[in-house]
């Protein structure tokens, strides 16, 4: 669309497109937004001012980011689009930590899903336990991987199984490794937007001899609604090279965490 035509869109339509762009990317500069929409930077500036008044975005110097409230979580299809390259690298590295014959929990997470996809190329004989229907469908097609799917109820807007059936199953489980995702990492605290998710992750941590946290740089942010655990229960953190050094230092305050930057 030519710039002149884009400028003629009604403001509500432009702002909806800006929100959609930020939902997909997490954040963007005014120049990027202007280029994507085919409008001027001054038009973007006015639209961002209105969106900020609504509370749906937060402006920064030269751009804007989506506002995430403590109880808000993006739907799965949106989370998969965010930082896709980083999540793929993290997932590919994660499976190099596995050994033949191990039992592994695969948490319900878009980054952990990337690890499941990467396992296709390793052909490693493992037993996989997952509370994610999507992860299970990927692992079911990987040779030499035995897949265990506990009971539970599907969480709205996701492929996640949660509830008492899942929790009871996990509390009786003993595995070698757990691959975990996180909604937010603040200092040395992991947090989530849902209490049922918190219960599931705590049970996974308790079931595993080695807990591996898979988190791209965007996860290092203000806390979500409820704390899951402190970094002391995590053995390995796999993240990308855009994660600030200070965030890694805060996560490894006790000095016992193995940090893998990919």
N, C-alpha and C positions, 0 to 999 in steps of 0.2 A: 504493500500500500504506500502511495506517495505521501510525503509529509503533509501537504496541504489537505489531503483527504482525511488523514489521521487526526489532524487538529480539529476537524469539524465534528468528530465524535462527541456525543454528549459526555460531560464530565464523569457521570456515574459509570459509563461504559469504560472510559479510560482507567478510572480508579480500580474497577473490578479486574482489569487486565494487569494493572500494577500489583494488586494483591496476589493474583495468580502467579505472576512472575516471581515475587518474593517468596511465596509458598514453595515454589519449586527450587529456588536457589538459596533460600535462607536470607541472603542479603545481596545488594547490587548497588553500583554507583549510579548517580543521576545520568551520566553519559551512557551507561549500559541500558538503563531503562528507556532513555530517549531514543536510542538506536533501535531497541527491540520494538517499541511502539510506533516508531516513525514520527515522533513529535519533537518539539524543541525542548531544550533543557529548562527554559523558563516555565514552560507548561508543566513539566514534570515537577519542578519546584513547588508550584501552586498546588498540584494534586497531592504531593507528599505532605504539604502543610495541612490539608483537609483530612487526609488519612490519619495523620498523627493526632488531630483533634478527636477523631473517632476512637482512638486507642488501638487501632489494628496494626500500626507500624511504629517504628522508632527511628527518627532521623538521626544521622550521624554526619560528620563533616564530609560532604561530597556524595552522600548516598543515603541508604535506608536499609533497615532490617525488619523482618517480621517480628511481632511481639508474641512471645510464648508465655502464657500464664502458667502457674504452677500445676494446674490440673488439665492443661491442654496438651494433647498429643496429636501429631499429624496422622492421617490415615496411612496405611501401609504403602499404597501406591505412591504417595507423596514422599514418604521417607526414603523409598528406594531411589528416587531421582536425585535426592540431595547428596552431593559429594560422592558420586558413584565411583569415580576412579580411585579415590582414597580407600573406600570400603572394599573394593576389589583387591587392592594391594594388601590390605590388612588381612582379608580372608585367605588369600593365597599364602601369606606368611604363616598364618595360624596353623594350617594343616601340616606345615613342616615340623611342628613341635610334637606331632603325634607319632606313636610307635605301633608296630604290628601287634594285634591282640588286645589293644586297650579298649576300655569302655568310656564313652564320651557323651556328655550332655550337650546338646545343641539348643541354646536358649532361643526364644522367639524374638528375633532381631534382624533388621535388614542387613547388618554387617555380618552377623553369624550366618545368615543365608548365603552370603558370598563365600564363607568358608566351606559350607556344604557343597556349593557349586565347584569350588576348587578341588574338592576331594575326588571329583570325577577323573582328574588327571593324575592322581597319585596311586590309585588302585591299591589302597591300603586296607587290610582286613581289620575292621573294627566293629564294635557294637555301638550303635548310636541310639540315644534316647532323646526325644524331642517333644516339646509341647506346641510345636508349630506345624500345622498341616502342610504348608508350603515347603518347609524344610524337609518334612517326611517324604513328600512326593519327589523331591530332587534326590534324596539319598536312596530312595527305593530303586532308582535306576542305576545306582553305582554298584558295580560288581564287588563282591566280598564284603559288603556292608550289611550287617543285620540291623534292622530298624525296629525300635520299640516305641510305640505311641501310647502314652497313658490316656485315661479317660479325662473328661472335663467338659466345660461349656465353651463354645467359641465366643471370643470377645468381639463385640460389635466393631466393625471397621477394620478387622485384622484377621489373621489366620491363627491366632493364639488360643490355646486351650488353657483354661483357668478353673479354679474352684476347688472344693473339698476333695473330690476324687483325685485330682492331680496332686494336691498337697499331701494327701495320705500316701500316695504312691511314692513320691519323692522322699518322704521322711523315712521310708524303709529301704532306700536305695543306697548303694555304695559304688561309686565309679572312680575311674582314674583321673579323668579330666572333665572340667566344665568350661565350655565356651559361653561367656556371658556378654550381653550388651547392656547399655545403660542409657537412660533418658538424659541424665545430667551428672556431671562430675564437678564438684565445687570444693576446692581445697583437697582434702582426702576423703570426702564423703560422696557416696553414690546415692542418687535419689531417683524416684519414679513418680509418675502422675497418678497412679492407681494403686490402692491398697492391695487388691487381689494380685497385681503384678509383683508388688513387694513381697508378699507371702511366697509366691512361686520362686522368686530369685533367692530369697533367704534359704528356702529348702534346697535349691540347687547347690548353693554354696556349702551347706551343711553336708551334702551327699558326696562332695568331690574331694579327692586328695590334693588336687592341683586345680586352682581356679585361674582361668585366663580371661582377662577383660579385653574385649575388642571395641575400640572407641576412636572414631576420627576426631579431628581437632574441634569440630563444632559442638561436641558433647561437653567441652570444658566451658561451663557457663553457670549462671545463677541456679540455685537448687530448685528442684521440682517439689511437688506437694509433700512427699514422705520419704524419709531416709531409708535406704536399703541396708547399707553397711558402711564400714570404714575401710580404708585401703589396706589395713592390716590383714584382712582375710583374703586379699588378692595376691597371687604369687607372680603373675606376669601381666603386664600391660602392653598391648600392641596398638600403636597409634601411627599417625602420619607425620611428615616433617613440617607441617604447618602448625603443630601444637606448640604453644609458647613454652620456653624453657622453664619459666616460673611456675607454670601449671604442672609440669612434670616434677619439679622440685617439691611442690606442695603435696602432690600425690605420694611421693616417696619420702615423706618427712622422717620416717624411721630408718630409712636406708636399706630395707630388706626386699624391695620390689625390683624384679627384673623388668626393665623397660626396653621394648623393641620398637625402634622408629623406622618406618618403611616408606 
